[in-house]
Amino acid sequence: MKTAVWLYLFMFVAFFDLHAQYPILSPFAISLGAAPSFIGLILGVYSITHLPGNLIAGYGVDRYGSKGFIVFSLIVAGIVLLIQSRVTDPWELLIIRSISGFVLAFLSPACLSLLAKIAKDRVQQGKLMAGNGMVHTFASVLSPAAGAYLVAKFGFAQSFTFLGWGLIITGILAWIGVNEKQYKQTAAKLFPQGRDHLEGPLPEMAQGGAGTIPWLFYAVPLAISCSQGILFFELPLMKETQGSILTSGVFFSLVSLGALVTLSMLFLSRISPVLRTSLGSLALALIFFGMSVHWPLPMYASLFLIGMAKGVIFPAIASVLAAVTSSNRYGRVFSLLSISYSIGAFIGPLAAGYIRTYMSPYFIAFLCLMLALSVLPFRAFASPLKV
């Protein structure tokens, strides 16, 4: 489990750096003279440049292992952040964000693949995935407020410098601390057929063997990421947060606190991950609909509920993919998951930037989620509601 602790550390730092930028990137782009539509492009390009990195990582991790990709991703992303601290033009920021999106695309598939390999059985695999969700949530609880505080205290340039050096130091620690060779043969012996060798109640796939995942399943993470991108675009530009980066950071942290609540409910892991994915997505869609029609629930309560829904959905999606995939295909499957997230995160803020003057972007988030739920391939799972 020493390797799992190292992986959690790397993902914590990476997620901390990423989420710390959410409340400050839009104000930073505005300070450089960027228009709202261009800000949406700046936020979205980070995600779209994930795509080539995800494709490379998918096959590279399966063939060469995770360690090299983890080290490369952390160190180069840190260097890019140091460069970002010196940009003076919106176009320069766009280029820097696109490079950052590419190099960080390797990190998540590499870490998730190694986490899946070090598990001894299905139960432990589920716990490791839930642990990943907890790490992600802790980082996202602390980092938005921390990023906003850094900017308020030291300014944009110095804040990006601090975050960049944090990534570089963590990358060096990854090079020293990760030893994945001992897990390759163990994973191949334990999970040669994927979920067939995992104990525990998961829905059986109706067709195909291990690693058979309907393409329409990926519409759900794409829609979730799209809605999240819309939210992350809108929050810093709301009237409640304009003029106060710290308030924006607190709002982002409320989302993560909500996720922490449901991630702490360990009994949820006993429920079918397909059921958790679908019901969590439905709840998220309804919350966005309520926000789009200005329901009476306060904004802080809505954000907390969004976080609770996310805390149900994200571990469930990872559990489904890990359980139906053979160990030698983890990298490719989790890279496809990252691609889905990347496409959604690109579409979300870009759409929000263009339509926010005509309709509520939250209504677009609602439509995306409901469309994804309507095509969710329940028939590909035998007894999808089984617990």
C-alpha positions in Angstrom: 0.0 0.0 0.0 3.0 2.3 0.1 2.6 2.8 -3.6 -1.0 3.8 -3.2 0.0 6.5 -0.6 2.5 7.9 -3.1 -0.1 7.9 -5.9 -2.6 9.7 -3.6 0.1 12.3 -2.8 0.8 12.9 -6.5 -2.9 13.2 -7.4 -3.5 15.5 -4.4 -0.8 17.9 -5.5 -1.9 17.8 -9.2 -5.6 18.3 -8.3 -4.7 21.0 -5.8 -2.8 22.9 -8.4 -5.6 22.5 -11.0 -8.5 23.4 -8.7 -6.5 26.3 -7.1 -6.6 27.9 -10.6 -10.4 27.7 -11.0 -11.4 30.8 -9.1 -8.4 32.9 -10.4 -8.1 32.0 -14.1 -11.1 34.0 -15.2 -10.1 37.1 -13.2 -6.5 36.7 -14.5 -7.7 36.5 -18.1 -9.9 39.6 -17.5 -6.8 41.4 -16.2 -5.1 40.6 -19.4 -8.0 42.1 -21.4 -9.8 38.9 -22.5 -13.5 39.0 -23.4 -16.0 36.5 -21.8 -16.2 34.4 -25.0 -12.4 34.2 -25.2 -12.2 33.3 -21.5 -14.4 30.3 -22.3 -11.9 29.3 -25.0 -9.0 29.7 -22.6 -10.8 27.4 -20.0 -11.9 24.9 -22.7 -8.6 24.6 -24.6 -7.0 23.1 -21.6 -9.4 20.2 -21.9 -9.4 19.7 -25.6 -5.6 19.4 -25.6 -6.0 16.6 -23.2 -7.2 14.4 -26.1 -3.8 13.7 -27.8 -2.2 13.2 -24.4 -5.0 10.8 -23.4 -4.6 8.8 -26.6 -0.8 8.5 -26.1 -1.2 7.7 -22.4 -3.8 5.0 -23.1 -1.4 2.8 -25.1 1.8 4.1 -23.5 0.8 3.2 -20.0 -0.2 -0.3 -20.9 3.1 -0.8 -22.8 5.7 1.0 -20.7 4.1 1.4 -17.3 2.9 4.4 -15.3 5.9 5.8 -13.6 7.5 7.6 -16.5 4.3 9.3 -17.5 3.6 10.4 -13.9 7.0 12.0 -13.5 6.9 13.6 -16.9 3.4 15.0 -16.4 4.2 16.6 -13.0 7.5 18.1 -13.8 6.6 19.6 -17.2 3.3 20.9 -15.9 5.2 22.7 -13.2 7.6 24.3 -15.7 4.6 25.4 -17.8 3.0 27.1 -14.7 6.2 29.0 -14.1 6.0 30.3 -17.6 2.3 31.1 -17.1 3.3 33.4 -14.3 5.0 35.7 -16.9 2.3 35.9 -19.6 1.0 39.4 -20.5 -1.4 38.7 -23.3 -4.6 36.6 -23.5 -3.3 34.7 -26.6 -0.1 33.8 -24.6 -2.3 32.4 -21.8 -4.3 30.4 -24.4 -1.1 28.8 -25.7 0.2 28.1 -22.2 -3.1 26.5 -21.1 -3.1 24.3 -24.2 0.4 23.0 -23.4 -0.6 22.4 -19.8 -3.7 20.5 -20.8 -1.5 18.2 -23.0 1.1 17.3 -20.4 -1.3 16.8 -17.5 -3.4 14.4 -19.7 -0.9 11.6 -18.9 -1.3 11.8 -15.1 -4.8 10.5 -14.4 -4.7 7.4 -16.7 -1.3 6.5 -15.3 -2.3 6.8 -11.7 -5.7 5.1 -12.1 -4.1 2.2 -14.0 -1.5 1.7 -11.3 -4.1 1.9 -8.5 -6.2 -0.7 -10.3 -3.2 -3.0 -10.6 -2.1 -2.9 -6.9 -5.5 -4.1 -5.7 -5.8 -7.7 -4.5 -9.5 -8.2 -5.1 -12.6 -6.3 -6.2 -13.4 -5.0 -2.8 -9.9 -3.5 -2.4 -10.1 -2.1 -5.9 -13.3 -0.3 -5.0 -11.7 1.1 -1.9 -8.7 2.3 -3.8 -11.0 4.1 -6.3 -13.0 5.6 -3.5 -9.7 6.7 -1.9 -8.8 8.4 -5.2 -12.1 10.2 -5.0 -11.4 11.3 -1.4 -8.0 12.6 -2.4 -9.5 14.5 -5.3 -12.2 15.9 -3.0 -9.8 17.0 -0.2 -7.7 18.8 -2.8 -10.6 20.5 -4.3 -12.0 21.5 -0.9 -8.8 23.2 0.1 -7.4 24.5 -3.2 -10.0 27.0 -4.5 -9.9 29.0 -1.3 -6.1 28.6 -1.1 -5.7 29.8 -4.7 -7.9 32.8 -4.1 -6.0 33.6 -0.9 -2.6 33.4 -2.7 -3.8 35.8 -5.3 -5.2 38.2 -2.7 -1.9 38.0 -0.8 0.8 37.8 -3.4 -0.8 38.5 -6.8 -1.3 36.3 -9.9 2.4 35.9 -10.9 3.7 34.8 -7.6 0.7 32.4 -7.0 1.4 30.6 -10.3 5.1 30.4 -9.3 4.3 28.7 -6.0 1.9 26.2 -7.7 4.5 25.5 -10.4 7.3 24.6 -8.0 4.8 22.4 -6.0 4.3 20.3 -9.1 8.0 20.1 -9.9 9.0 19.0 -6.4 6.2 16.4 -6.5 7.4 15.0 -9.8 10.9 14.5 -8.3 9.3 12.7 -5.4 7.4 10.5 -7.9 10.7 9.5 -9.6 12.1 8.5 -6.2 9.1 6.9 -4.6 7.2 4.9 -7.2 8.2 1.2 -7.8 5.6 -0.4 -10.1 7.6 -3.5 -11.3 6.4 -5.6 -8.3 2.7 -5.1 -9.3 2.8 -6.0 -13.0 3.0 -9.7 -12.6 0.7 -9.7 -9.6 -2.0 -7.9 -11.5 -1.7 -10.2 -14.5 -2.1 -13.2 -12.2 -5.0 -11.8 -10.2 -7.0 -10.2 -13.0 -6.2 -12.0 -16.2 -9.8 -11.8 -17.4 -10.8 -8.5 -15.7 -14.0 -8.6 -13.7 -14.5 -12.4 -14.0 -11.7 -12.8 -11.4 -13.1 -10.1 -9.1 -15.3 -11.1 -6.2 -18.4 -9.1 -5.4 -21.8 -8.1 -6.7 -21.4 -6.2 -9.9 -23.8 -6.4 -12.9 -22.8 -8.9 -15.5 -22.2 -7.7 -19.0 -24.8 -9.0 -21.4 -22.5 -9.4 -24.3 -18.8 -9.7 -24.9 -16.0 -10.5 -22.6 -13.8 -8.5 -20.2 -13.2 -5.0 -21.4 -16.5 -4.8 -23.3 -17.8 -1.3 -22.5 -20.6 0.2 -24.6 -19.5 3.5 -26.2 -22.7 5.2 -25.1 -21.6 4.7 -21.5 -19.0 7.4 -22.1 -21.7 9.9 -22.8 -22.4 10.2 -19.1 -18.8 11.3 -18.0 -18.8 13.6 -21.0 -22.1 15.3 -19.9 -21.0 15.5 -16.3 -17.7 17.1 -17.3 -19.6 19.5 -19.6 -21.9 20.6 -16.8 -18.9 21.0 -14.5 -17.1 23.1 -17.0 -20.2 25.4 -17.3 -20.3 25.7 -13.5 -16.6 26.5 -13.3 -17.0 29.2 -16.0 -20.0 30.8 -14.4 -19.1 30.9 -10.7 -16.3 33.6 -11.0 -18.4 35.7 -13.2 -21.6 35.8 -11.0 -22.6 39.0 -9.4 -22.1 37.4 -5.9 -18.5 36.8 -6.7 -17.5 39.7 -8.9 -15.0 41.9 -7.1 -14.1 39.1 -4.6 -11.9 36.3 -5.7 -12.0 34.9 -2.2 -15.8 34.5 -2.3 -15.4 32.7 -5.6 -12.9 30.4 -4.0 -15.2 29.6 -1.1 -18.0 28.8 -3.6 -15.8 26.3 -5.3 -14.9 24.8 -2.0 -18.5 24.3 -1.1 -18.9 22.0 -4.1 -16.0 19.9 -2.9 -17.4 19.8 0.7 -20.6 18.3 -0.6 -18.7 15.7 -2.5 -16.7 14.9 0.7 -20.0 14.2 2.5 -21.1 11.5 0.1 -17.7 10.0 -0.3 -17.6 9.5 3.4 -20.8 7.4 3.2 -18.9 4.1 2.8 -22.2 2.1 2.6 -22.8 3.5 -0.9 -20.1 1.2 -2.3 -22.5 -1.7 -1.6 -24.9 -0.3 -4.2 -24.5 -1.2 -7.9 -22.1 1.4 -9.5 -24.4 1.5 -12.6 -27.3 2.5 -10.3 -25.1 5.1 -8.5 -24.0 6.6 -11.8 -27.5 7.0 -13.2 -29.2 8.3 -10.0 -26.4 10.6 -9.2 -26.5 12.0 -12.7 -30.3 12.5 -12.5 -29.9 14.4 -9.2 -27.2 16.6 -10.7 -29.4 17.4 -13.7 -32.3 18.4 -11.5 -30.1 20.7 -9.5 -28.9 22.5 -12.6 -32.5 22.8 -13.8 -33.4 24.4 -10.5 -30.5 26.8 -10.8 -31.5 27.7 -14.3 -35.0 28.7 -13.2 -33.7 30.6 -10.1 -35.3 28.2 -7.6 -35.5 29.6 -4.0 -32.7 27.4 -2.7 -29.7 29.6 -1.9 -26.6 29.4 -4.1 -24.4 27.9 -1.4 -27.0 25.1 -0.8 -27.2 24.4 -4.6 -23.4 24.1 -4.8 -23.3 21.8 -1.8 -25.9 19.5 -3.4 -23.9 19.5 -6.7 -20.9 18.3 -4.8 -22.9 15.6 -3.1 -24.0 14.3 -6.5 -20.5 14.4 -7.8 -19.3 12.4 -4.8 -21.7 9.6 -5.8 -21.0 9.7 -9.5 -17.2 9.8 -10.0 -16.2 6.8 -7.9 -19.0 4.8 -9.4 -17.9 5.4 -13.0 -14.3 4.4 -12.2 -15.5 1.3 -10.4 -17.6 0.2 -13.4 -14.7 0.6 -15.8 -12.1 -1.1 -13.5 -14.5 -4.0 -12.9 -15.2 -4.9 -16.5 -11.7 -4.5 -17.8 -8.7 -6.8 -17.9 -5.5 -5.6 -16.3 -3.6 -5.2 -19.5 -6.2 -2.7 -20.8 -6.5 -0.4 -17.8 -4.5 2.4 -19.4 -6.6 2.5 -22.6 -9.9 2.3 -20.7 -9.1 5.1 -18.3 -7.6 7.2 -21.1 -11.0 6.9 -22.9 -12.6 8.1 -19.6 -10.2 11.0 -19.5 -11.0 11.8 -23.1 -14.7 11.9 -22.3 -14.0 14.3 -19.4 -11.8 16.4 -21.7 -14.3 16.8 -24.5 -17.0 17.8 -22.0 -14.8 20.2 -20.2 -14.0 21.9 -23.5 -17.6 22.1 -24.7 -18.9 23.4 -21.3 -17.1 26.7 -20.8 -17.0 27.4 -24.5 -20.8 27.1 -24.8 -21.4 29.0 -21.6 -19.2 31.9 -22.9 -21.3 32.3 -26.1 -24.9 31.7 -24.8 -24.9 33.3 -21.4 -26.4 36.5 -22.8 -29.3 34.5 -24.3 -30.2 31.9 -21.8 -28.9 30.3 -18.5 -25.9 28.1 -19.1 -27.2 26.0 -16.3 -30.1 25.0 -18.5 -27.6 23.7 -21.1 -26.0 21.6 -18.3 -29.4 20.2 -17.5 -30.0 19.3 -21.1 -26.6 17.6 -21.6 -27.1 15.4 -18.5 -30.6 14.4 -19.4 -29.6 13.5 -23.0 -26.7 11.4 -21.6 -29.1 9.6 -19.3 -31.5 8.9 -22.1 -28.9 7.0 -24.1 -27.3 5.2 -21.1 -27.1 1.6 -22.3 -28.9 -0.2 -19.5 -29.5 -3.1 -21.8 -25.8 -3.8 -22.1 -25.9 -4.8 -18.4 -27.9 -7.7 -17.2 -29.7 -6.7 -14.0 -28.2 -3.2 -13.9 -30.0 -2.4 -10.7 -28.7 -5.4 -8.8 -27.0 -4.7 -5.5 
